[in-house]
């Protein structure tokens, strides 16, 4: 029997027996969502992938399918690599009036799995008459439209409030997290850093107030105090405020300082980690910060104060003694001092160095040199902030 049409419906499977026959890639994709919805999942298969075997909360039986396996079942997925077995499972399920998905030939089953996703309390599913690639493509397009704010899925009972500290990633607007982009689409006010991906601001609706944190009039107060005041002021006015930062808000970005200030003001805060430039920029320039057999550690260091400065908290002698990777942020202006202290502390003069300016963006520039030559090369090549400096054996890797 062939089923050409499908009636889209949501099944409440909490506590109900679901039988999955087959332990391969289909089972690996389907079972986690069944478990997340509380189903009592029974897997019958000759052999299972390590991922299926490792799933907690399933009943796994390693043998051939038997008709008695469907006793008490509410829902069945036939996902073996043998079409004849799948056909027999569908027939037995049909005889017992149990809805059954046939993974290899969707039209042969009495049920079809939609291409689906969860979004802010919504369950969205797409069916395309068994054309899996088409349904997956439409599903992805709807998901992206919701994330970008092209489609709105706001619930009037759960408005966004307070402040969200969002890491925008290292520069490429596509490297912001899914959650960060979703919250940005809901913002009434965006307080953006200079290093936040500027293309993301162009996507905002006309009513959104965009505040450049670098241009806030500070008066006698410190810059950070003034930024905190703006976040609190707009949130108290009933606005949903997104504090958009470059990289990760908790990596040399004062994110926790802002959280403390906003929480002290009695305002709820959401923290959304970002892709830090310390790892992403070298990676996209062809350099991993760790590599098996070469380095077992990496250290990320802020270069905003010089070695020996009273406010410096860095043990530069200890850094120089390490054999792993050092990633310097905000260090271009003082590179002579950093190179000098590392060389004096024992780092070899020929230690490879990678410098990446405007990493992950269309303006990216890279410079490869050594620790001894880095200061002169950085000056002669006109490297300016923002730039990431990677010091260590991995910096010699070719793209």
C-alpha positions in Angstrom: 0.0 0.0 0.0 1.3 3.5 -0.9 0.3 6.6 1.1 0.4 9.6 -1.1 -1.0 12.2 1.3 -0.1 13.0 4.9 -2.0 14.7 7.6 0.4 16.8 9.7 -0.3 16.2 13.4 1.6 16.4 16.7 1.9 13.2 18.8 2.1 13.2 22.5 4.4 10.3 23.2 5.3 10.9 26.8 5.5 7.5 28.5 4.3 5.7 25.4 6.1 2.9 23.8 7.9 3.7 20.5 9.7 1.0 18.6 12.6 1.8 16.4 13.8 -1.1 14.2 17.4 -0.5 13.1 20.3 1.0 14.8 22.0 3.0 12.1 22.2 6.6 11.1 18.4 7.0 10.9 17.9 5.8 14.4 20.8 8.0 15.6 19.0 11.0 14.2 15.5 10.2 15.3 15.9 8.7 18.8 17.2 11.9 20.6 14.0 13.8 19.7 11.8 10.9 20.8 13.6 10.8 24.1 13.3 14.6 24.5 9.6 14.2 24.2 9.4 11.5 26.9 8.8 8.5 24.7 9.6 5.0 26.0 12.0 4.0 23.2 12.7 0.4 22.3 15.4 -0.3 19.7 15.5 -3.6 17.9 18.5 -4.1 15.7 21.2 -6.6 14.7 23.9 -4.1 15.3 23.9 -0.5 16.6 26.2 2.4 16.0 28.3 3.4 19.0 26.2 6.6 19.3 23.0 4.6 19.5 24.5 2.2 22.0 25.5 5.2 24.2 22.1 6.7 24.3 20.6 6.7 27.8 17.0 5.9 28.4 16.4 3.4 25.6 15.8 -0.3 25.7 18.2 -1.9 23.2 17.7 -5.5 21.9 20.4 -6.9 19.6 18.6 -9.4 17.3 16.3 -9.7 14.3 12.8 -8.0 14.4 9.9 -10.1 15.7 6.2 -9.2 15.3 5.9 -9.4 19.1 8.2 -6.4 19.4 5.2 -4.2 18.5 3.1 -5.4 21.5 1.9 -2.3 23.2 3.5 0.1 20.8 2.0 3.5 19.8 4.4 4.4 17.1 7.0 2.6 14.9 9.9 3.5 12.8 11.2 0.9 10.3 14.8 2.0 9.7 16.8 -1.2 8.8 19.0 -1.4 5.7 16.9 -4.3 4.3 13.8 -3.2 2.3 12.1 -6.5 2.8 12.3 -6.2 6.6 11.1 -2.7 6.5 8.1 -3.8 4.3 7.3 -6.6 6.8 7.4 -4.1 9.7 5.0 -1.7 8.0 2.7 -4.6 7.2 2.7 -5.8 10.8 2.1 -2.3 12.1 -0.7 -1.8 9.6 -2.3 -5.0 10.8 -2.1 -3.8 14.4 -3.3 -0.3 13.5 -0.1 1.3 14.6 1.2 4.3 12.7 4.6 3.4 11.1 7.3 5.4 9.4 9.3 3.6 6.7 12.6 5.4 6.5 13.8 4.1 3.1 10.6 4.6 1.1 8.6 7.3 2.9 5.4 6.8 0.7 5.2 3.1 1.8 4.7 4.0 5.5 1.5 5.1 7.2 3.3 8.0 8.8 6.0 10.5 7.6 8.5 12.2 9.7 8.5 16.0 8.9 11.6 18.1 8.7 11.3 20.0 11.9 12.8 22.3 14.4 12.1 24.0 17.8 12.0 27.7 18.1 11.0 29.7 21.2 8.3 27.3 22.2 7.2 26.6 18.7 7.4 23.2 17.0 7.6 23.7 13.2 7.4 20.8 10.8 7.4 20.6 7.0 6.2 17.8 4.8 6.7 17.7 1.0 5.1 14.4 -0.1 8.2 12.3 0.8 10.7 14.7 -0.9 13.1 14.9 2.0 15.5 17.3 0.5 12.7 19.7 -0.4 11.1 19.6 3.1 14.6 20.0 4.7 15.3 23.1 2.5 12.0 24.8 3.3 12.5 23.9 7.0 15.9 25.5 7.0 14.6 28.6 5.2 11.9 29.1 7.7 14.3 28.6 10.6 16.7 31.2 9.2 13.9 33.7 8.6 12.9 33.4 12.2 16.4 33.8 13.5 17.0 36.9 11.4 13.7 38.5 12.3 12.3 38.3 8.8 9.4 36.2 10.3 8.2 37.2 13.8 7.2 34.5 16.3 6.7 36.6 19.3 4.3 35.4 22.0 2.3 38.3 23.5 2.5 36.5 26.9 6.3 36.3 26.9 7.8 39.6 25.8 11.6 40.0 25.8 12.7 42.1 28.8 15.9 43.2 30.5 19.4 43.1 29.0 21.1 40.4 26.9 24.9 40.4 26.8 25.6 38.9 23.4 28.9 37.9 21.9 28.9 38.8 18.3 31.9 36.7 17.3 35.2 37.6 15.7 33.9 39.8 12.9 32.2 37.7 10.2 28.4 38.3 10.8 27.7 34.6 10.1 29.8 33.6 13.2 27.4 34.9 15.7 25.5 32.2 17.6 22.0 31.2 16.7 20.7 32.4 20.0 22.6 35.7 19.8 21.1 36.4 16.4 17.6 35.5 17.6 17.8 37.9 20.5 19.3 40.6 18.4 16.2 40.4 16.1 14.0 41.1 19.2 16.0 44.1 20.4 14.5 47.5 21.0 17.9 49.0 21.8 21.3 47.7 20.7 24.5 49.0 22.5 27.3 48.0 20.2 31.0 47.8 20.6 33.4 49.0 17.8 34.5 45.3 17.3 30.9 44.0 17.1 30.0 42.8 13.5 28.7 46.0 11.9 26.7 44.1 9.2 24.4 42.8 11.9 23.3 46.3 12.7 22.2 46.8 9.1 19.7 44.0 9.5 17.9 45.7 12.4 14.4 47.2 12.0 14.1 51.0 11.6 12.6 51.4 15.1 15.6 49.9 16.9 17.8 52.4 18.7 21.4 51.7 18.0 23.9 53.2 20.4 27.6 53.2 19.6 29.3 52.5 22.9 32.5 54.2 21.7 30.6 57.5 21.3 28.7 57.6 24.6 29.4 61.0 26.3 31.4 60.0 29.3 31.7 63.3 31.2 33.5 62.7 34.4 32.5 59.0 34.7 34.5 56.1 33.4 33.5 54.7 30.1 32.3 51.4 31.6 30.2 53.3 34.2 28.5 55.3 31.4 27.8 52.1 29.4 26.3 50.5 32.4 24.1 53.5 33.0 22.8 53.4 29.4 21.9 49.7 29.7 20.1 50.2 33.0 18.3 53.4 31.8 16.9 51.8 28.6 15.9 48.6 30.4 14.1 50.5 33.1 12.2 52.3 30.4 10.7 48.9 29.4 13.0 48.3 26.4 14.7 45.0 25.6 18.4 45.9 25.4 21.1 43.9 23.6 24.7 44.7 24.5 26.4 43.5 21.4 30.1 42.8 21.8 32.9 41.5 19.5 34.1 37.9 20.3 32.9 36.6 23.6 31.5 39.0 26.3 33.5 37.3 29.0 36.9 37.3 27.2 38.6 40.6 28.0 35.3 42.4 27.2 34.0 43.4 30.7 30.9 41.3 30.3 30.7 40.2 33.9 31.2 43.8 35.1 28.1 44.8 33.1 26.2 41.8 34.4 26.9 42.7 38.0 25.9 46.3 37.4 22.6 45.4 35.7 21.7 42.7 38.3 22.4 45.1 41.1 19.9 47.4 39.5 17.3 44.6 39.7 17.2 44.0 35.9 17.2 40.4 34.5 20.2 39.5 32.3 20.7 36.9 29.7 24.3 35.9 28.8 25.0 34.6 25.3 28.6 33.4 24.8 30.3 34.2 21.5 33.0 32.7 19.3 36.1 34.2 20.7 38.6 35.8 18.3 41.5 34.2 20.2 40.7 30.8 18.8 38.6 31.6 15.7 40.8 34.1 14.0 43.9 31.8 14.0 41.8 28.9 12.9 40.4 30.6 9.9 43.9 31.8 9.0 45.0 28.1 9.0 46.5 27.9 12.5 45.1 25.8 15.3 46.0 27.0 18.8 46.7 23.3 19.8 47.8 20.4 17.8 48.5 16.8 18.9 52.2 16.1 19.4 53.1 19.8 19.2 51.4 21.7 22.0 49.2 20.7 24.9 48.3 24.1 26.1 47.5 27.6 25.0 47.3 30.9 26.9 45.3 33.9 26.0 46.9 37.2 27.2 45.6 40.7 27.2 48.1 43.2 26.0 46.3 46.3 27.2 49.1 47.0 29.8 52.8 46.6 29.4 55.0 44.1 31.2 56.1 45.7 34.5 53.2 48.1 34.7 51.8 48.3 38.2 48.4 47.1 37.0 49.7 44.1 35.1 48.6 40.7 36.4 50.6 38.6 33.9 53.6 36.5 35.0 55.6 37.0 31.8 58.5 34.9 33.0 56.2 32.0 33.4 54.7 32.6 30.0 58.2 32.7 28.5 59.0 29.3 30.1 56.0 27.6 28.5 56.4 25.6 25.3 52.8 26.0 24.2 50.9 28.6 22.3 50.5 32.2 23.4 47.7 34.3 21.9 48.1 38.0 22.4 45.1 40.3 22.1 45.3 44.1 22.1 49.1 43.8 21.8 50.1 45.5 18.6 50.9 48.9 20.1 53.3 47.3 22.7 54.6 44.4 20.7 58.2 45.5 21.2 57.8 45.2 24.9 56.1 41.8 24.7 58.6 40.3 22.4 61.5 41.6 24.5 60.2 40.1 27.8 59.5 36.8 26.1 62.9 36.6 24.5 64.6 37.6 27.8 62.6 34.9 29.6 63.9 32.1 27.3 61.6 31.9 24.3 63.7 31.1 21.2 64.2 34.0 18.8 63.1 31.8 15.9 59.7 31.0 17.5 57.1 31.3 14.7 54.6 34.1 15.0 51.4 34.7 13.1 49.7 38.1 13.1 46.1 38.5 11.7 44.6 41.9 11.3 40.8 42.2 10.9 40.4 38.4 11.1 37.4 36.6 9.5 36.4 39.7 7.6 37.0 40.8 3.9 39.8 43.1 5.2 41.8 40.3 6.7 45.6 40.6 6.5 48.1 38.0 7.7 51.8 38.3 8.5 54.1 35.4 9.3 57.4 36.1 11.0 59.5 35.1 14.1 59.5 36.4 17.6 62.7 38.3 17.1 61.6 39.9 13.9 57.9 40.5 14.9 58.1 44.1 16.1 60.0 45.4 13.0 57.8 43.4 10.6 54.5 44.6 12.3 55.7 48.2 12.0 57.0 47.9 8.4 53.8 46.2 7.2 51.6 48.8 8.8 49.7 46.3 11.0 47.1 48.1 13.1 44.5 47.0 15.7 42.4 45.0 15.8 44.9 42.2 15.4 45.6 38.8 16.9 49.2 37.7 17.6 49.9 33.9 17.8 53.3 32.8 19.2 54.4 29.2 19.1 55.2 26.2 16.9 51.6 26.1 15.5 52.1 29.5 14.0 54.3 27.9 11.4 51.4 25.9 9.9 50.6 26.8 6.3 47.0 27.6 5.5 
